[in-house]
Amino acid sequence: MTRELRDYQSEAADKVRTGWGSGANRQAVVHATGLGKTTLIAHFAAEEAARGGEVLILAHRSKLLRQISATVREFRPDLPVGFVAGERDQRGFPITCAMTPTLARPNRRARLRRPSLVIYDECHHAPAPSNRAILEWAGCYEQTRALGVTATLVRGDRLKPSTVWPTVADERDIAWGCTHGAAPGDPSRSIPCELGDGWLTPPRARVVVVDHLDLGSAKVSRGDYQASDVDEMIIQDVDQIAKAWVEDASDRTTVAFWPGVSSAVAFADAVLALGFPADVVLGTHSEAEQERKYADLDADRIRVLSSVMVPTEGFDCARVSCVIPRPTKLKGLLAQMIGRGTRRYPGKRDCLVLDPHGATRVTGLADLTDLSPMFEVDRSELDALPCEECGGYRPKAVAADPELAPCSCEREQGPGRDPDGGRLRLQGPARYEDIPLLPDPRARHRWLRSRRGVPFLIGSLPWCQNRAGIVYPDTGHADSPTWTPGHVAVRGRTSWERLDDAPLSFAEAQERVQAWAGPSPRVPSGPAPEWLVGKAATLGVEQAWRLDRRALQDAIDIARVSAVVDR
């Protein structure tokens, strides 16, 4: 019995074929980790080879190519697959799996015939000059059809994926995978479902606040935090993070990502010291040694696998139910790390994301809300800065604005000061806050926050044009905070109008704003057009060029609303 596609994979395949038929030769499919990208690649490769074409499959790791080759055999066991990687030079096969570092050398490319179809796994790597040269040699900028497949079509540098993949044929994110699953009795058909019953396991976040991690002072290189700076900070707090893991995740198979080898080794040592089996996997380990460590994790011979970046691609251990991500500014990298824990596994109802970095108040830090508009993070307690005079905390709702909520000791102070010389320091070894990542799979409202934490909503009804619905705290009820719903002009003359004069709970105020605004406008997925990047830049959005269209529209809305409500 040959392998079959799920319905959403068939839909994606049909969209790709339609695009090729209309002249869109270079297309990408963006499916979250665990939704079967390898299956889609193997399907197209087998289909093309079966009708006499020649297929070139590209990847930067040999393990990815072996996985694809094995899946091709599930579709068509009669089709031979050749490998061009390092010393291996198997040419003349209907399907050739090739390592991009190998084909980066012109003499290795020259030995191959030009293919009729190129399929690129982890295609966000394609814009690199050496990889793009392979696609140019294969004729992908002329007549050769090309398909790129990835979980995250974003990069941290100025090389835009849209220069290689101008069309995104189909996109399914983690939220979609968590809220759609197999129909009863038909494992190939998708239906909307409750959380925990989808194709993917829903993530659930817990923020761990540690003493010394201060990303505001970390250097940034190529769009992300410089590893050496963050590595030193984390090493100071690995014992706290390890104790937090024991308290909340010691029964969970865990993968932890760190910015450097030192912090990766230090965390594994801290877990071992607490009596739990742990190991470290690094890029310097041989492929055989890496596979042995993965097998130990899968067999529960070790509970924690600590690493730098090795398991972010091509690592499939479905029993992983806890992920500790490294701090990053890159949404794509965060999605890759979280995706290591979202695969389905018997008895697994969620994936715990133990985040020791989300408490840091720093612009640009990628957090779990960046993975989907459905994800919500309550930063109110985490954003409260301690008072230099008494050590107390301001009311949660308005902690970001000391003028609205002075500390209980009445001491006046500006934002951003704390008693630990610029570092966020809280009492005790660690504090926690549960965060619901997927509150409602049917949610139609895209709530955002201004830069000072005021919740707002952009609506789609006619009277919402150039206005934003907001929920503002009533500072006169600090002990039992109430909220005021209203809306404010974000262009032209600034005006504030209330929707209700009665003191309301946050949920009640939120409902009033949603009724006024209607559902949020739908924003197309895929790369952001140049005009939108230009508009964002005029509003002061940092590194607008590296955001996808949805994230960029959010950044524009935040900039506009913040200019009004944060005054």
N, C-alpha and C positions, 0 to 999 in steps of 0.2 A: 504494500500500500504506500503510495507516494504521499509526500507532505502536501497539505493544503493551506491556503492563505486564510486568515481571518477576514471578516468583511471589511474592516477599516484598512487592512493591508491591500485588499482587492480594489477598494476605492482609491487609495493612493496610487496603485499601479495604473488604474484607468486614467487618472489625472495626468500622470507622467506621459503615457502614450498619447493622450490628446494634445499635450503641450508639444511633444516631438512632432506630431502631425501638423501643428500650426507654425512650426519653424523655431520653437524655443528649444534649441539643441542642448543647452546646459541648464539642468534643473536640479533642485535639491528637495529631499524629503527630510523633515525634521521631526523625529519621533523620540519621545523620552526613553531613557534607558529601561529595558524590560519589556518594551512593546514590540520587539521582534524585528529590529533593523537587519540583522543577519539573514533572517528568512526572506525579507524583501530583496536583498542583494542576490541571494542564491536563486530566487525565482526568476529575476530578470536575466541572470547569467545563463541559467539552464534554457530559458525560452529562446534567447538569442542564438545560443550554440546549436540548439535542436533544429533551427531553421537554416543552418549553414553559415551563420555569422561567426566572427572571431571576437572574443571578449577579453578585455584587459581589466583585471580587478586590482586596485591600488590600495595599499595600507602602509602605515609606517612601522607596524610591529608584526613579527612573524606569527604570533599567537592569533591575531585577528584573521590572518589569511588562512591559518589552519581551521579555525572555526567556520569560516565561509566555505572552504573546500568540503568539510564534513557535511555541511548543510546542503550543498549542491548535490552531493551523492544521495541525499534523502529525496530530492526531487527527481534526479535522473542518474541512477547508479551506473548507467552505460556511458556517461560522458567523462572522458579522462580530463584531469586538471594538471597543468604544469606549473612549476614554481621557478621564479627568477628572483633569487635572493642570495646575496653573498656569493659563495662558490657554486651554488646550484644554478644551472642554466638550461632549464627544460623548455625548449622552444618547439613550435609547431603544433601545439595543442589547441583545441577549440576554445578552451578557457585557460587563461594564464593569470596566476596570482603573483604579483610582483611587489617587492618592497620599494617604497619611494626613495630611500637612500641609495639603493642599487641603481635604479633607473635615473637618478640624478646625474649619473655619468653618461655623457653622450655616446661613448663607445658601446655601453650596454644597451642603450636604446636602439642603436643602429643595427643590432643583431635581430631585432624583432620586426615582424610585419605590422603595419599600422592596423589597429583593430577597427571593427565596425561599431563597437560600443565600449565605452570606458565607464567603469563603476568605481567610485572613490569612497572608501569607508573612512569615517571620522573626517569628513570633507572640510571641516573648518580649518584644517591644516593646508588646504590647497593654495591659498593666496601667497604662501611663501615663494620667493623667486624660483628656487630649485624645483618645487613641486609644480608651479605654473608652467615651467619649461617643459615638463613631461606632457602636460595637457596640450600645449602648443604643438609639440612634436606629433602627438597623436591626432592632430587635426580637429580638436574640440572647439577651436575658434573659427572653424570653417564648416565642414559638413558632418564630422563624426559626432554622434550623439553621446552625451555624457550625463550620468546620474550621480549626484553626491548624496550621501546619507550620513546623518549625524544626530546626536541628541541636542546639540547646542551650536547653532550657526552664528556664533559670536567669537570675537578675538579680543585680546587685551592690547594689541598694538594698532598702528594706523593702517594696516593692511586690511582692506574691507572685503569680507566674503562675497559681497554683491558684485565685485569685479569679476569673479569666477562663476558665481551662481546667481544670475540676475533674477531667476524665478524660483519661488518656493512653491512646489506643487501641492504639498500637503504638510500640515503641522498638527501634532498632537502632543500636549505637554503633560507634566506629571498630574495636574489636576484632572485633566480629561481621563487619564488612565486610572485614576482613583475612583472616578464617578461613573465609569462604564466598564461593564464586565460581560462574561459569557452568558448568553440566554440559556435557561434550563433545557437540557437535552440537546443543545446545539452549541458545541464549543467554538464554532467558527463565527457565530453571530453575536454582535454587541448590543446590549441594552443598558439604559441608565440604571444605576444601582446605588445602594447605600454604601457609605464608606466602609472599607474592609472587605467588600465583595467585588471589587473592580479587578481589572487586569493588573493593577499595581496596588501595593500596600501603602496606605496613606502615611505621610510623615507626621510626627508630633514632636514639637520642639520644647526643650527646656534650656533656659539660659543659666549658665553658671557664672556668677560674678567673682572674679579673682582680684588679687591685690595690685598686681603690677603691670598688667597689660594696658598700655597706653598707645593706641594706634595713632593718636594725634601727633605724636612725636616721631613716628616711624617714617623713614624715607620711602619715597615712591619711585620705582623704576619700571619703565615700559608699561605703565598703567596699573601696576599692582604694588603691594607693599614689598619692600626690599627684604628678602628672606633673612639675611643676617641680622637685621635690626629686630625683627619680630621673633626670631629664634631665641635671642638672648632674653627677651622679656618673658617668653613662655617657660623657659627653663626654670625661672624663679618660682613658678607656680604649678609645676607639674604634680607636685604632691597634693595640692588642693584639688586639681582636676581629677587625679586618680581616686582620691577619697570620694569625690562626687560621683564618679563612675561606679564605685563599689556600692554606694548608697542607692543608686537608681537604676543601674544597668548591669550589675555583676552576673545576672542570669541571661544576658543577651550576648550573642555572638557579635563582636564589635570590630569595626575598621576605623582607625584614627589617622588623620592626615595632619602633617606638621610642615612648617616652612623649611626646616633643615634637618640634617642627620642628627645633630646634637639633641634637639628637642624630641625627635622620634625615639631615639635610644633612651633618653631620660624618662619619657613617659612609660615605655615598656618596662624599664627597671623599677619605676615606682609601682606599677601594677604587680610585678613579680614580688616586690617587697611586702605587698599586702596579701600575698598568698594565692594569687590567681595566675594561671599560665598565660604567658604573653610572648610575642616574638616580634622581630623587626624584619621588614622586607625592603630592600633598597635596589636602586637601578644598577649598582655595582655587583649585585648577586647574579649568578648565571641563571639562564632561563630554567634549567632543571631545578636549581635551588629555589627559585621563586615558586615553581609549580609544587614543590614539596611543601612549602610553607602554606600555600593556598589549600592543599589537601589536608594539612593539619587543622586549619581553621574549619574547613568543611566537615571534618570528622569530629570536631569539638575536642581535639587534643590540645588546642590552645583556644583561649577565650577572646584575646585581643591581638589584632595584627596592627602594628604601628608602622607608618610609612611616611615618605615624603610625597611622592606623586605617582608611584608605580601602579597602584590599583585603580587609577581613575579611568582607564580604558582597557577593555578586553578582560576584565576580571568579573567573573560571574559566580558568586557564592550566594545562593538564594536564602540561606539561613541567616545571613547578616540582618540583624534587627536593631542595631545601634550604630550611628555614624557620628564621629567627632570631626567636624570640618576645620580646616585651617582658616585663619582670617584672610579675606580676599576682597578686592574691589570688583572682581570679575564675576558677573552673573553666570556666565557659561561654566566657569570652573566650579562654582558652588553647586550648580545643577549636576555636574559630573560626579561630584563627591556624594551628594545626597542620593543620587541614583544607584549607588552601590547597595543601598538598603531597602529599595522599594520593590524588589522582585517578590513574587508570591512564594510562600512556603507553608507547609501544613502547620496549623496552629498559630501562625503569625498574623496578628491583627493590626499592627502598626510598626512604624520604624521610628525609634526615638533618636532625635537629633540633639545631641548634647553639645551645646554651643557655649564655649567659654569666652567668646569674643563679642557677642552681640550687645553687651552692656556698654561698650565703649562709645562715647559720643563723638563721632567723627564723620564728616561729610564723605559720602562715596562708598562707605562700607557696604558690601553686598550682604543682604540678609535674606531670610527665608521668604519675606514678602515679595522679593524680586523674582521668585520662581513662578509665581502665578498671581493674577489679581484676586484670586479667591483666598490667598493666604493672608492672615492678619497677625500682627505682632503688637502687643500692648507694651509700650516702652515707658509708661508713666512712672512706675517705681524705679526702673533702672536709670532713668534720666534725672532723678532727684539728686542734687549735689548736696553734700553735708555742709552745714553751717560752720564757719570757722570759730564762732563764739561758743555754741552749745553742743554741736555735733548732731543736732536734730535735722529733720527733713521737712521740706515744704510739702503742702498738699499735692498729691499725685497729679491731679488734672492739669495743673498749671506750673509744674516744677520748672519748666524751661523759661519762665518769665518771673523773676524775683519781684518785679514791681507789682505784679498782680497778686502774688502770694508770698509775702514776707515770712520768714521763719517765725516760729513761735516766740523766739526771744526778741523779736522786733528789730533785730540788727539789719541794717541796710548793707547790701553787698551786690556787686555785679555778677553776671553769669560767668561760669567757667572757673571760679576760684574754689579751691578745696584745701584741706589741711595737710595734704601729703605732697606738696610741691609740684602740683600739676598732674598727679596721678590719681585715678579714681580708687578710693579706698573705702571699703565697707567693713562693718564689724563681723567677726567670726571667720572661719575658714572658707566658707562659701555660702551664697544665698541663691535661691532658686525662684523661678517663676514659670509656671506652665503656660504654654502658648497654643491655642487652637489654630492649626494651620488651615483646616478645611471646615469652616463652621457650617456651611450650607451649600450643597452641590447645586442648588437651584438659584443661588444668589444672582441678582441682576444689577446690583449697585456696586460701583467701583469706588470705595471710600479711600481717600488719601489723607495725608497730614501735611500741614504747612511745615516750614523749617523749624518753627517753634512748637510744633506738636498740636496745632488746632485741626481737628477732623473736618474734612470738607468733601463735598460731592459735586461733580459736574453732571448735570442732568441733560435730558434730550427733549423735553417738552418746549414748546415755542417760547414761553415766557422765561425760560432759563438762559436764553442767548446772552452771552457776556456777563452772566451772573453765576455765582457759586453758592450752593447751600452749605451752611456751616453749623456746627454744634459747638457752642461756646460755654465755658464753665462760669457758674455764678460764684464769684469769690466771696460772697457774703455768707456762704454755708460751708465753711472749710471742714467742719466735723462730719457733716453729711452732705457732700457736694451735690448740687443740682445743676441742671444744664438748660441753656436757652437755645431753641432752634431758630434759625433765620436764614437770610440770604444777603449777599453783598455783591455790588458791581465790581468786576475785575477789569473793566475798561471804561474809559470816560470818567464821568463824575462818580466819585465814591459815595455810596449810600448803603446804609444798613437797615434792613427791615426785619422785624420779628415775625415769627410764624405762630407764636403762642406766648402769652405773658405769664402763664402759670409755671411754677417750678416743676421741672420734670426730671425723671431719671434719664440716664444716658440713652438707654434703649428706647424710651418714649420719645425723646428729642430726635433721635436718629430716624424713627419711623415717621415723624412729622416732616422732616426734610426729604425723606424718600418719597413721600406722597406728593410733595410739592414738585420735586425734580423729575420723577419718572425714572425709568431705567437709564443707566449710563450709556453714552454713545458707543457703538461698536467701533473698535480701532483695528484696521487690517494688520495682520501679522507680517513678518518678514523684515527685510532691511529698510531702514529709514531713507526716504528720498532726500536729495540734496537740499531742496528748498526748506524742508522741515529742520534739517541740521542747521541751516543758516539762521532760521528763525530762533532756534534754541540758543545759538551762540549769542545772538543779540540780547537775549534775556539773562545771559550770564551762566548758562548751564555748562558745567565743566565736562570736558571730553565728550561732547555731544556726538562726535563721529563714531564712538564705539558702542552706542546704544542701538538696540533694535527699535522698530517703529513704535511699539506699544510703550516700551520703557521711556522712549524719548518724549512721547506725548504726555506721559505722567510727569516727567521732569519739567515740561513746559507749563503744565497746569499748576504744579507746585510753585514754580517761580512766580507766576502771575498772582496766584492767591496769596502767597507769602508776602508779596509786596504791599498787599492791602491789609491783611488781618494781623500781620506780625508787627505793625507799627507801634 
